[in-house]
Amino acid sequence: MNITECGFNTKLIHGGEIEDQFKSATTPIYQTSTFAFDNADEGAKCFNGESAGYIYTRIGNPTINALEKQLAALENGYGGIAVSSGMAAVNTVYLTLLSSGDHIVSTDAIYGPARSIMENQLIRFGIQSTYINTTNIDVVKNALKPNTKLLYIETPANPTMDITDIAACAKLAHENGILLVVDNTFCSPYLQNPLNLGADIVFHSMTKSINGHADVVAGIIIAKEKNIYTKLRNMMIGLGCNMDPHQAYLVMRGLKTLSIRIERAQQNAQQVAAYLEEHPKVAWIKYPGLKSHPQHDIAEHQMKGSGSMISFGLKGGFEAAKVLMNNLHLALLAVSLGGVETLIQHPASMTHAKVSKEGKIKAGITDDLIRLSVGIEDLNDIIADLENGLRQV
Ligand SMILES: *Cc1c(COP(=O)(O)O)cnc(C)c1O
């Protein structure tokens, strides 16, 4: 059976299988740093590419490669490159595709460190960046410069939940000879497939929904075409930000239940969003599954569901937000997202603390914004916890 022709859920369960003499039901963990060659000629062939044998785990490892193949199949790409974290994926993409003198245009409300590494570190290497609201394609168009090499978007954006039209960005990028990169962490391959909408590269922090159990930090980059894939892989090998085989095993285990975890979490999130939208102490809420979301239509078009992430603000601002966060007992006050457990955090003082004050204001990361990642606990318990916390506000 050709796994690439099977449905999404079959790929989740069987897509990570490899040939194994003992026919184990799960993918074996090849916890080894190096691999022996049959003889000196074979070793030379592995190095010059004539033989596909394994050499060294930073370059490639059977357990890690199984996960890479599985994610490439789920995102419909040429190949995947597993890395040690989501940020390793971000930096591998930046360093592969940007040189001194190049320019990147990016969503303003993106994962905080992906922006601060650009504005505070890569600027030292002569790489310029412009951060804009990518929900408006005309704004994106006007931000492009002759030296723009990369259009980098995150949708839904972190933490504003703004939605960017991936297909429109792909068209604009390609008309201008630019590559489109999409951070698909919030959606996972289950809810959104940017390569199918025209993107050239998609990446994930697998720390979030893909692994889903808050016990691994990892990332993956998937390229649509071979030549970009090869460049990215060579950069990863050089940077040495490879994934560990044991973590690859854990991610493959978590991945098997991706569909059912996301279905359950987004059912909960839709109800929690409806509850918050009606609550008298809530000033505003952004969730793609609510009709009140400004890009609800685009979300319906490009996402297969609304996901488990909600942003909202209380009428009492940051002070009220603190009271709420300090009075929750089920939801953990913690960063990260997309796992089985409900998490709450305050982006302006936590995940996005390093983005400048003006940057935050422009991107809509207001002081009152609370980010909620809804888990798969019983809905009644999640709402009772919020109800109790809001009562203290
Ligand atoms: C967490 C996250 C990252 C970074 O991933 P790490 O695994 O923490 O390095 C990048 N993008 C988004 C949207 C994230 O949520």
The ligand as an ORCA input file, in Angstrom:
! r2SCAN-3c Opt
* xyz 0 1
  C       6.318     28.031     19.821
  C       6.301     28.642     18.485
  C       7.474     28.802     17.738
  C       8.836     28.412     18.283
  O       8.912     27.072     18.598
  P       9.870     26.435     19.746
  O       9.642     24.991     19.574
  O       9.432     26.995     21.056
  O      11.262     26.878     19.427
  C       7.364     29.357     16.483
  N       6.171     29.764     15.985
  C       5.030     29.633     16.673
  C       3.755     30.096     16.091
  C       5.055     29.076     17.947
  O       3.918     28.965     18.637
*
